[in-house]
Amino acid sequence: MPTAEQSPPVYRGTHHPDPARPRHRTGKCPPPRRKRIAAGTRALLSRGTIALALVLFGCGTVLPGSPVPANITTTTATPTRITTLDLTGIQGCPLARTDWDTFFITQDGEITTRDKAPRGMDCGYATSVGYFGFLFNVTDGVDYWTRTPATETIDQVDPVDGFPTFQRANGLDKNRCDLILDVADGQALDVYASIDARSVSRLPPKCETARRLAERALTTLRP
């Protein structure tokens, strides 16, 4: 747990598991307006200075939604894992039926397979208050989120039952929160909670709901 003097590490990366992320048009920078420059001043301007001016005043700006340049990536090491959980071979959804009422679940989760990174089996529960789910990532691990350049912020938060945990906001769904648990080498459990805007008063805040989902799932996933 970070102290008041030490803020938690922040990770940034370009990967987005949401294929619907909108794309932004790209275009060439407009030619600079020609202005009269005094002879003495013109002599002080080099081609490099003019190019720098173009970057600073319009042509090099990173617009909202554009990828963040890779040179600002943070590569802080993942905190030590004090326990492990092998997700290999898990076939079904992890929530016990006794936990369904807590999250307004009334039917079995839908199981799908994700072929693009982060890869793995996904179990999603559609409910009257939102959509909850678990992605069993057994190939890419938590490094997928913490060691590549990103447009999204990944924050280290309190561990869940001893597993290093990272919190990710979703760029397309402001009511969704993902918690990524580092459960084993090359494996991660992504727990997500997307709460319907009309139902936010019926559940804890989105990231607290995701944490409770993770805690309940671990009670059935652990041997």
C-alpha positions in Angstrom: 0.0 0.0 0.0 1.6 3.3 -1.1 2.3 5.8 1.7 1.2 9.4 1.6 4.6 10.4 0.4 4.8 7.8 -2.3 2.2 7.7 -5.1 1.4 4.4 -6.7 3.1 3.7 -10.1 1.2 4.6 -13.2 1.4 2.5 -16.3 0.5 3.5 -19.8 0.0 1.4 -22.9 -1.5 1.4 -26.5 -3.5 -1.8 -26.4 -7.3 -1.6 -26.3 -9.3 -4.8 -26.1 -12.3 -2.8 -27.2 -12.4 -3.1 -31.1 -15.0 -0.3 -31.3 -12.6 2.4 -30.2 -13.3 5.3 -32.6 -10.5 6.2 -35.0 -9.5 9.8 -35.7 -8.8 11.3 -39.1 -5.2 12.2 -39.8 -4.1 14.9 -42.2 -1.2 16.9 -43.3 -0.3 20.1 -41.4 -1.4 23.2 -43.3 1.4 25.3 -44.7 2.4 28.1 -42.4 1.2 31.6 -43.3 3.8 33.8 -44.9 4.6 36.9 -42.9 7.0 39.7 -43.6 10.1 39.2 -41.4 12.7 41.9 -40.8 16.1 41.1 -42.4 17.8 40.9 -39.0 15.2 38.6 -37.5 15.2 36.4 -40.6 18.9 35.8 -40.2 18.3 34.4 -36.7 15.7 31.8 -37.8 17.1 28.5 -39.0 15.1 25.8 -40.7 15.2 23.8 -37.4 13.7 26.7 -35.5 10.8 27.0 -38.0 10.1 23.3 -37.8 10.0 23.5 -34.0 7.6 26.3 -34.2 5.3 24.3 -36.4 5.3 21.5 -33.9 4.6 23.7 -30.9 1.8 25.7 -32.6 -0.3 23.1 -34.1 1.3 20.4 -36.1 2.8 18.2 -33.3 -0.1 18.3 -30.9 -1.5 15.1 -29.5 -5.2 15.3 -29.9 -7.7 13.6 -27.4 -8.1 10.0 -28.3 -4.7 9.8 -30.2 -2.1 7.3 -29.0 0.4 8.8 -26.5 4.0 8.8 -27.8 5.9 5.7 -26.7 8.8 7.7 -25.2 6.7 8.6 -22.1 6.1 4.9 -21.2 6.7 3.9 -17.6 8.1 0.4 -17.1 8.0 0.1 -13.3 8.4 -3.6 -12.3 5.3 -5.5 -11.3 5.1 -5.9 -7.4 5.9 -9.3 -5.9 3.2 -11.9 -6.1 2.9 -13.8 -2.7 0.6 -16.5 -4.1 -0.2 -18.1 -7.5 -3.3 -19.4 -9.3 -3.1 -21.4 -12.5 -6.0 -20.5 -14.8 -5.1 -23.1 -17.4 -8.0 -25.5 -18.2 -10.8 -23.5 -16.6 -13.9 -24.1 -18.6 -16.8 -22.4 -16.8 -17.9 -19.2 -15.2 -16.5 -18.6 -11.7 -19.3 -17.2 -9.7 -21.2 -19.6 -7.4 -25.0 -19.4 -7.6 -25.1 -18.3 -4.0 -23.4 -15.1 -5.1 -25.8 -14.3 -8.0 -28.3 -12.3 -6.0 -25.6 -9.9 -4.8 -24.9 -8.8 -8.4 -28.5 -9.2 -9.7 -27.5 -12.2 -11.8 -30.4 -14.4 -12.9 -28.9 -16.7 -15.6 -25.7 -18.4 -16.4 -22.9 -16.4 -17.9 -22.1 -16.5 -21.6 -18.8 -18.0 -22.5 -16.8 -16.8 -25.5 -13.1 -17.1 -26.6 -11.0 -14.0 -27.3 -8.5 -14.6 -30.0 -6.7 -11.2 -29.9 -4.5 -10.1 -27.1 -5.3 -10.2 -24.2 -6.3 -13.8 -25.2 -8.4 -16.2 -23.3 -11.8 -17.4 -22.3 -14.3 -14.8 -21.3 -17.4 -15.3 -19.1 -19.9 -12.4 -19.2 -23.1 -12.0 -17.1 -25.8 -9.8 -18.6 -28.0 -8.4 -15.8 -30.7 -5.8 -15.2 -28.2 -3.4 -13.6 -25.2 -3.9 -16.0 -22.7 -6.3 -17.4 -20.1 -8.2 -15.4 -17.5 -10.6 -16.5 -14.1 -12.3 -16.2 -11.4 -12.8 -18.8 -9.0 -15.7 -18.1 -5.8 -14.5 -19.8 -3.4 -17.4 -19.9 -1.1 -16.3 -22.7 -0.3 -12.6 -22.3 -0.3 -12.0 -18.5 -0.2 -8.7 -16.7 2.8 -7.6 -18.8 0.4 -6.9 -21.6 -0.9 -3.9 -19.6 2.1 -2.7 -17.7 5.1 -2.9 -20.1 3.9 -1.4 -23.4 3.1 2.2 -24.4 -0.6 3.0 -23.8 -3.3 5.7 -24.3 -5.0 4.5 -21.1 -3.8 4.8 -17.5 -3.3 1.7 -15.5 -3.0 2.3 -11.7 -1.6 -0.1 -9.2 -4.2 -0.5 -6.4 -4.5 -2.7 -3.3 -4.0 -6.4 -3.9 -7.0 -8.7 -4.1 -6.4 -11.7 -1.8 -2.6 -11.4 -2.2 -2.5 -10.9 -6.0 -1.0 -7.7 -7.3 -3.8 -5.8 -8.9 -4.1 -3.0 -11.5 -7.1 -0.8 -12.2 -8.0 0.3 -15.7 -10.6 2.8 -16.7 -12.4 2.0 -20.0 -12.1 4.7 -22.6 -15.4 3.8 -24.3 -17.6 3.1 -21.2 -17.3 5.6 -18.3 -19.4 3.3 -16.1 -17.0 0.4 -16.5 -14.0 -0.5 -14.3 -11.5 -3.4 -15.0 -9.3 -4.9 -12.3 -6.4 -7.0 -13.7 -5.0 -9.5 -11.2 -1.5 -10.9 -11.7 -2.2 -14.5 -10.7 0.7 -16.4 -12.2 3.6 -16.0 -14.7 2.1 -15.1 -18.0 -1.4 -15.3 -16.7 -3.9 -12.6 -15.5 -7.5 -12.5 -14.4 -9.3 -9.5 -15.8 -12.5 -8.7 -13.8 -14.8 -6.1 -15.2 -18.0 -4.3 -14.0 -20.0 -2.1 -16.3 -22.9 -0.6 -14.4 -25.9 0.8 -16.2 -26.2 4.6 -15.6 -29.8 4.1 -14.3 -28.6 1.6 -11.7 -25.6 3.1 -10.1 -27.5 3.7 -6.9 -28.2 0.0 -6.5 -24.6 -1.2 -6.4 -21.3 0.0 -4.9 -19.0 2.2 -7.1 -17.9 0.4 -10.3 -14.4 -0.4 -9.1 -15.6 -1.6 -5.7 -18.1 -3.8 -7.5 -15.3 -5.2 -9.7 -13.3 -5.9 -6.5 -16.2 -7.8 -4.9 -16.6 -9.9 -8.1 -13.0 -10.8 -8.0 -13.1 -11.8 -4.3 -16.1 -14.0 -4.8 -14.7 -15.6 -8.0 -11.4 -16.5 -6.2 -13.3 -18.5 -3.6 -14.4 -20.9 -6.3 -11.2 -20.7 -8.5 -8.8 -21.6 -5.7 -8.3 -25.4 -5.1 
